[in-house]
Amino acid sequence: MNTEAITPGAFDQMTARPSKLWGLPAIAKALGCGVDKVRALALHPEVPIYRPAGAGTYFAHRAELEAWLRSKPSRDVAHSTTAREPLIG
């Protein structure tokens, strides 16, 4: 059995997740919701989900999504009932 201590840097590297999330399924998984909800959230300019002009693929940065979620009230934004429901305030 190998009992060498692992360094914090090595641990971070072993457990690192991709910082850029490509496609609705990856973003949905990170948010814990469905792809339809992600598509609806992407319509709101304050939500950091992007779809470049002329591109068919959505993307998001994990750190931006996490910061956005932390800035929300304690209610569960990812599972709100309608796309037209206000996300802020």
TAVENPE-V559829 format. One record per residue. N is the residue number from 1. RES is the residue in one small letter. SS is DSSP state (@ for helix, = for strand, . for the rest). PHI is phi in degrees with one decimal (NA if undefined). D_FIRST is the distance of its C-alpha to the first C-alpha in Angstrom with 1 decimal. Layout:
[[N:RES:SS:PHI:D_FIRST] [N:RES:SS:PHI:D_FIRST]]
This chain:
[[1:m:.:NA:0.0] [2:n:.:-88.3:3.8] [3:t:.:-114.1:6.3] [4:e:.:-65.8:9.3] [5:a:.:-71.6:12.3] [6:i:.:-96.1:14.0] [7:t:.:-82.4:17.7] [8:p:@:-57.3:20.5] [9:g:@:-63.6:21.8] [10:a:@:-66.0:18.6] [11:f:@:-62.9:18.3] [12:d:@:-58.1:22.1] [13:q:@:-66.5:21.7] [14:m:@:-70.2:19.1] [15:t:@:-106.1:21.2] [16:a:.:-63.2:24.6] [17:r:.:-107.7:27.3] [18:p:.:-59.8:30.3] [19:s:.:-81.5:33.0] [20:k:=:-105.4:35.8] [21:l:=:-104.1:36.3] [22:w:=:-105.2:38.5] [23:g:.:90.8:40.6] [24:l:@:-58.7:41.6] [25:p:@:-61.1:38.7] [26:a:@:-67.0:36.1] [27:i:@:-67.4:38.2] [28:a:@:-60.7:38.9] [29:k:@:-62.6:35.2] [30:a:@:-64.6:34.6] [31:l:@:-87.5:37.6] [32:g:.:77.2:37.0] [33:c:.:-140.9:40.3] [34:g:.:-92.3:42.1] [35:v:@:-65.2:43.3] [36:d:@:-63.9:46.9] [37:k:@:-65.7:46.2] [38:v:@:-62.4:44.6] [39:r:@:-60.2:47.7] [40:a:@:-68.4:49.9] [41:l:@:-62.8:48.1] [42:a:.:-63.9:48.4] [43:l:.:-73.7:52.1] [44:h:.:-91.6:52.0] [45:p:.:-62.0:52.1] [46:e:.:-80.7:50.1] [47:v:.:-93.0:47.0] [48:p:.:-79.6:44.8] [49:i:.:-121.5:44.7] [50:y:=:-118.0:46.4] [51:r:.:-142.1:48.1] [52:p:.:-58.1:49.7] [53:a:.:-54.9:53.3] [54:g:.:83.2:53.4] [55:a:.:-99.4:49.8] [56:g:.:-96.0:48.8] [57:t:.:-109.7:45.3] [58:y:.:-85.0:44.4] [59:f:=:-147.7:41.7] [60:a:=:-151.7:40.5] [61:h:=:-97.9:38.3] [62:r:@:-53.9:35.5] [63:a:@:-62.9:36.2] [64:e:@:-66.4:40.0] [65:l:@:-62.3:39.5] [66:e:@:-63.7:37.3] [67:a:@:-64.9:39.9] [68:w:@:-62.5:42.7] [69:l:@:-62.8:41.1] [70:r:@:-64.1:40.7] [71:s:@:-81.3:44.3] [72:k:.:-82.1:45.5] [73:p:.:-58.5:46.8] [74:s:.:-67.8:44.5] [75:r:.:-66.6:45.8] [76:d:.:-83.0:43.6] [77:v:@:-63.2:45.0] [78:a:@:-65.0:43.0] [79:h:@:-115.8:44.6] [80:s:.:-63.3:48.1] [81:t:.:-79.7:50.8] [82:t:.:-136.0:52.8] [83:a:.:-68.9:52.5] [84:r:.:-86.0:55.7] [85:e:.:-64.1:54.5] [86:p:.:-59.3:54.4] [87:l:.:-93.0:50.9] [88:i:.:-125.3:52.0] [89:g:.:86.4:54.1]]
